[in-house]
Amino acid sequence: MSDHFLYSLARPLLFSLDAETAHNLTLPSLRTAASLGLTQLLPKAEPDARQVMGLKFPNPVGLAAGLDKDGAYIDGLAALGFGFIEIGTVTPRAQAGNPKPRMFRLPQARAIINRMGFNNGGVDAFVNNVQASRFYQEQQGILGLNIGKNVDTPIERATEDYLHCLEKVYPYAAYVTVNISSPNTKNLRQLQQASELDDLLSRLKQTQTKLADKYGRYVPLALKIAPDLDTEQIKSIAEALLRHKIDGVIATNTTISRAAVQGMAHAEEAGGLSGAPVLEASNQVIAALHQELGNALPIIGVGGILSGADAKAKMQAGASLVQLYTGLIYRGPALVRECAAALKTH
């Protein structure tokens, strides 16, 4: 019995529930299935190793941050055949996030709007979850840890939050992602502006160098940016990434644009729009970044992948790896294998 068939049975039930309720039902079920060994029965993507940021990725299809904010479901997610898993966004202190409801499906657009607001249990609990996972203990694969700032930390002190999280997660990460592009934490995207970004990257790089000496291990840093950037902003960010020798860039986060979903139920809800409507905007940012960066710095492409062809379009735009999130909700775990097959190098 295929994972595609099983998910086609489960999806109507999940979609009959509120989006966040379905999310909170699916992940514990996946964890239970993994602990019982049931996920071993799922077909896996064929190996297709890629060397990116100095790391060897078993295949180029990863899980984007946001699905498992606390790192509580790493082993269940690992069983779905990803080449790498990114968890978070985590903040220094626990926070509840925005009031519910805060996640909405737009099925006719194969999209989701969320305004979760970095709900998580704080970095200490996060690190404990990572350490408790078999994936980490047995070094089963590449684990990216995504860091952010607390909602009540003033924007001028945001860097302190990022440095605090970086120091906490560094020993356990294959790479660390710095999320400055969620639309759901007030003023966060301001950090993408030139002067703020320069200061943030400079201090992150200094701390990374210090931690590499301390632990005898270099952990790459990636910056996650928004799709809602103009050409000048992309150029400025690319220059800053090169100037500060950042190791990678993740393009893109969710969009605040509603152009593609006007008139649909929930379209006017505040938050970030993900899924099919963000595919083209994300690809344009990737292409513009690639034009500025060439092969000097790898791009991880994320946003709107709902098929193998979509994953391929990200690579053609200039990405070295891709990540999935909303596509999994609409297509189920078979999407991982489909994307890996489409990107397979012969």
Buried (B, 14 or more C-beta within 10 A) or exposed (E): EEBBEBBEEBBEEBEEEEBBBBBEBBBEEBBEBBEEEEBEEBEBBEEBEBEBBEBEBBBBBBBBBBBBBBBBBBBBBBBBBBBBBBBBBBBBBBBEBBEEEBBBBBEEBBBBBBBBBBBBBBBEBBBEBBEBBEBBEEEBBBBBBBBBBBBEBEBEEBBBBBBBBBBBBBBBBBBBBBBBBBBBBEEBBEBBEEEBBBBBBBBBBEBBEEBEEEEEEBBBBBBBBBBBBEEEBBBBBBBBBBEBEBBBBBBBBBBBEBEBBEEBEBBEBEBBBBBBBBBBBBBBBBBBBBBBBEEEBBBBBBBBBBBBEBBBBBBEBBBBBBBBBBBBBBBBBBBBBBBBBBBBEE
